[in-house]
Amino acid sequence: MSWDTLFLLANYWAIAGWIVLAFAPRGPRLLSLVMYAGVFLLCLTYVVLIVGFLSGAIDPGGPGTDGNLTSLAGVMKLFDTPGGTTMGWIHYLAFDLFTGMWIARDADQKGFSRVVQFPFLFLTLMAGPVGLFLWLIVRERRARAHAKAAK
């Protein structure tokens, strides 16, 4: 399988998880489906790639890395290859989808409507830390308001 094909498959797989998360009726089975068919498989793919790269079993499609991922130069060398970039992208896809799941579950528990949740989910899909950052601000304000009302 080419790096382009793996990149596209991972993208389509993650987008399918996001569509289910954003638009399908949420329940325990659906969230488990997104977690294990979505996040788990993306994580598994990442694990196979990083172990393969570091052990030399998988060719990243270029000069690769000397195994030093603790330096900026080492990471740049890996990301300068099709395989390294694909692996890095799958890393983002897995963590962003996991973060989106957490936001959706947290928002459901706190009584936020799906319409209110959607912008946070979209921002998390497009720029993960931005969506999470804004959600953390909004959820904290809701939690404080509920605590104040309970007194």
C-alpha positions as CSV (number, residue, x, y, z in Angstrom):
1,M,0.0,0.0,0.0
2,S,1.3,3.4,-0.9
3,W,1.8,6.2,1.6
4,D,-0.8,8.3,-0.3
5,T,-3.3,5.5,0.0
6,L,-2.7,5.0,3.7
7,F,-3.0,8.8,4.2
8,L,-6.4,8.9,2.4
9,L,-7.7,5.8,4.2
10,A,-6.8,7.3,7.6
11,N,-8.5,10.6,6.6
12,Y,-11.7,8.9,5.4
13,W,-11.8,6.7,8.5
14,A,-11.4,9.6,10.8
15,I,-14.0,11.7,8.9
16,A,-16.4,8.8,9.2
17,G,-15.9,8.8,13.0
18,W,-16.4,12.6,13.1
19,I,-19.7,12.4,11.1
20,V,-21.0,9.7,13.4
21,L,-20.0,11.7,16.4
22,A,-21.5,15.0,15.2
23,F,-24.7,13.8,13.6
24,A,-25.8,10.3,14.7
25,P,-27.9,9.8,17.9
26,R,-25.4,9.2,20.7
27,G,-25.6,6.3,22.9
28,P,-23.1,3.9,24.6
29,R,-22.9,1.6,21.6
30,L,-22.3,4.4,19.2
31,L,-19.6,6.0,21.4
32,S,-18.0,2.5,21.7
33,L,-18.1,2.2,17.9
34,V,-16.3,5.5,17.4
35,M,-13.8,4.7,20.2
36,Y,-12.9,1.2,19.0
37,A,-13.6,1.3,15.3
38,G,-12.3,4.8,15.0
39,V,-9.8,5.9,17.6
40,F,-8.4,2.4,18.4
41,L,-7.7,1.6,14.8
42,L,-6.0,4.9,14.2
43,C,-3.9,4.3,17.3
44,L,-3.1,0.8,16.2
45,T,-2.0,2.1,12.8
46,Y,0.2,4.7,14.5
47,V,1.8,2.1,16.8
48,V,2.6,-0.3,13.9
49,L,4.2,2.6,11.9
50,I,6.3,4.0,14.8
51,V,7.6,0.6,15.8
52,G,8.2,-0.2,12.2
53,F,10.1,3.0,11.6
54,L,12.2,2.8,14.8
55,S,13.1,-0.9,14.2
56,G,13.9,-0.3,10.5
57,A,11.2,-2.8,9.4
58,I,9.2,-0.1,7.5
59,D,10.8,2.3,5.1
60,P,9.4,5.8,5.6
61,G,10.0,6.5,1.9
62,G,13.0,8.7,2.2
63,P,16.1,9.2,4.3
64,G,14.0,8.6,7.4
65,T,15.3,9.1,10.9
66,D,18.2,7.8,12.9
67,G,15.8,7.0,15.6
68,N,16.4,10.2,17.5
69,L,12.9,11.6,18.0
70,T,14.0,13.7,21.0
71,S,15.5,16.4,18.9
72,L,13.8,18.9,16.5
73,A,16.3,17.8,13.7
74,G,15.3,14.1,14.2
75,V,11.6,14.8,14.0
76,M,12.0,17.1,11.0
77,K,14.0,14.4,9.3
78,L,11.2,11.9,9.8
79,F,8.5,14.3,8.8
80,D,10.4,15.0,5.6
81,T,9.4,11.6,4.4
82,P,6.0,10.4,3.1
83,G,5.8,7.7,5.8
84,G,6.8,10.1,8.6
85,T,4.3,12.7,7.5
86,T,1.5,10.0,7.2
87,M,2.4,8.7,10.7
88,G,2.3,12.2,12.2
89,W,-1.0,12.9,10.5
90,I,-2.5,9.7,11.9
91,H,-1.3,10.8,15.3
92,Y,-3.3,14.0,15.0
93,L,-6.3,12.2,13.6
94,A,-6.4,9.8,16.5
95,F,-6.0,12.4,19.3
96,D,-8.4,14.9,17.7
97,L,-11.1,12.2,17.3
98,F,-10.5,11.1,20.9
99,T,-10.7,14.7,22.1
100,G,-13.9,15.2,20.1
101,M,-15.5,12.2,21.8
102,W,-14.6,13.5,25.2
103,I,-16.0,16.9,24.3
104,A,-19.3,15.4,23.0
105,R,-19.7,13.1,26.1
106,D,-18.9,16.0,28.4
107,A,-21.3,18.3,26.6
108,D,-24.1,15.7,26.7
109,Q,-23.6,15.3,30.5
110,K,-23.7,19.0,31.0
111,G,-26.8,19.5,29.0
112,F,-25.4,21.3,26.0
113,S,-27.4,20.9,22.8
114,R,-25.9,19.4,19.7
115,V,-26.2,22.8,18.0
116,V,-24.0,24.3,20.7
117,Q,-21.6,21.4,20.6
118,F,-21.1,21.5,16.8
119,P,-18.7,24.5,16.6
120,F,-16.4,23.0,19.3
121,L,-16.4,19.6,17.5
122,F,-15.7,21.3,14.2
123,L,-12.9,23.4,15.7
124,T,-11.4,20.3,17.3
125,L,-11.5,18.5,14.0
126,M,-9.8,21.4,12.1
127,A,-7.5,22.7,14.8
128,G,-7.6,20.3,17.8
129,P,-6.1,22.4,20.6
130,V,-8.3,25.4,19.6
131,G,-11.5,23.5,20.0
132,L,-10.4,21.9,23.2
133,F,-9.2,25.2,24.6
134,L,-12.5,26.9,23.9
135,W,-14.5,24.0,25.2
136,L,-12.6,24.0,28.5
137,I,-13.5,27.7,28.9
138,V,-17.2,27.1,28.2
139,R,-17.5,24.0,30.3
140,E,-15.9,25.7,33.3
141,R,-18.3,28.6,33.1
142,R,-21.2,26.2,33.0
143,A,-19.8,24.2,35.9
144,R,-19.4,27.4,38.0
145,A,-22.9,28.6,37.1
146,H,-24.4,25.2,38.2
147,A,-22.4,25.2,41.4
148,K,-23.6,28.7,42.2
149,A,-27.2,27.8,41.5
150,A,-27.0,24.7,43.7
151,K,-26.0,26.8,46.8
